[in-house]
Amino acid sequence: MSKGSKKKFLLIGLGGLVLGIALMIAFDWMWEETSTNESCMACHFHEKADAAWKQSVHYSNNKSGVMTDCAACHLPPKGTFAHFTAKAKMGIKDIWSYMTKDKDKINWERKGELEYAQKIVYNESCKSCHTNLFPTGITDEGVKAHLYYEENEKKLNLQCISCHLDAGHFNPNYKHGKMEGMVNTGSGVRYDSAAVVTEFVNFTETVPGTSAAISMVAIPGGTFTLGSPEDEPFRQADESPQRKVTISPFFMGELEVTWDQYWAFYNETMSEGRTAPEVVFANNSREDVDAVSGPTPPFGFPDQGWGMGTRPAITMTHYAAETFCQWLSLKTGRKYRLPTEAEWEYAARGGTSTPYFFEGSPKKYTNEGLMKKIFGIDTTSINGYIIYANNSMDKTQEPARVKANPFGLKNMLGNVMEYCADKYKENAYEGFKEGAVDPINQEGTEFVVRGGNYLDDASKLRCAARGHTENDNWLRTDPQNPKSIWWYSDIKGIGFRVVCEVPEGISAK
């Protein structure tokens, strides 16, 4: 190679090096600039999110004076490959959303819920700053909770925001800690006696000494086919074999038990005790209402800040629901309990034999399928009867939002899942004889839940669709030892409605 060629090659190499360094500096500058709060807010233009961040402990509401930025929580730690890929993926998604979506139609409230937040907040980023989980001044409860986290983080897939959801964006409706004091103001009217029931017709139960009243619907007995036919869209294996069974007459709550009704029970029976269910039921006489040991105070706001009143009470355990029925029975002198699975499906169908108690196929109403995602679905009919994924705004709703089924019951499908008295067994119907009267399955470890909830697709809200409790998973983030027997920490859309047996001497024909 000649001297001139070497010089030319050297100049080209030097120029390439300078250009490369310049590009690296420019790329680094661009990378850092697009990670600033101002850059994030250029696309994430939700004003309340910015205001909530400035009220949080990650901005000014802390003793240290340290302020974090958007990228510190919503991206993996810097210097990792995950940081690069997550930012690239999120950036493309955000730009596309900015260009194609109407911000006024975005459910911003939903983005503050734990189920969504877990997808956009990186736990390793929390831990990169909070390296000491036991700082000076931490309470005994805090130590207990953080020890539980350390022991179960990977096994239970725990995240910091499972308990500290308001750390990044302040939420006045979120509370980390036990509730205190009375929570039910009620109507101000206190009933002196239970309702008088002399015939098999709808009646309003009044709970003595409280302001709680429960509308009860007379459900006539009859014979129906339990389960779903093989050609029903979206049917599951546990909905078979179909069985023709007979149901005796009973009364059923028009609505799922409301917060007003549940707080009446809570205020009369609450305790700080940790007594195990088998001990409580063994010792209580069931003839003495004062012997009923009720719920311990819940952590935070069990209504999730959505509102109480006539909204369905949620997050209580199956044991708590059974204890409510025991208390209600003792207060009124009538036998209240949870419905059997067969009673529940019979009542939900309201005399119909189709997937829903109203017209329409699950194929018509489901969101599944590419064409449905592009063009949407006609929800005119289903919206009038069910609170579900397409109209719930990701939270429970007032029962007044929907029309009743043919028996006069509201929210049998959607809003919240409802506990049944049966234990769950996948092939439970195989144990029911054709023509059985009031069948119930008592084999299994979990309990049956029916009706689906506010987050479910229409395909899961068919009258025959079955579900079950997931006790350990629903207590995943509860750090108490033993875990609560009253309140679930990791399920929102669960509640119950009551059944009242027809009192002796009343003809239900």
Protein Blocks (a to p, Z undefined) as FASTA:
>chain_A
ZZklmmmmmmmmmmmmmmmmmmmmmmmmmmmmmmcfklmmmmmmcfklmmmmmmmmklmm
cfkopacdfklmmpccehiaklmmmmmmmmmmmmmmmmmpcfklpcfklmmpmklmmmmc
cfklmmmmmmplcbghiafklmmmmmmmmmmmmmnopafklmmmmlmmccfkbccddded
jfbebjopacfbdcddfbdcddddddehiabdcdddddddddddedjdfklghiafklpc
cdddddddddddfbacdfklmmmmmmmmgcfbfcdfklmmmmpnolamklpccddddehj
fklonoghjmccehiafklmmmmmmmmmmmnopacddddfklmmmmmnnopabfblcecd
fklmpmgdjklmmnopafklmmmmpccfklnnopacdfklpccdfkopahkggjiacddf
bdcdfklmmmpcghiahiadfedjbdcdehiafkbcfklmcfklccdddfklmmmmmmbd
cddfkbcfkbfkbccdddddddehiacZZ
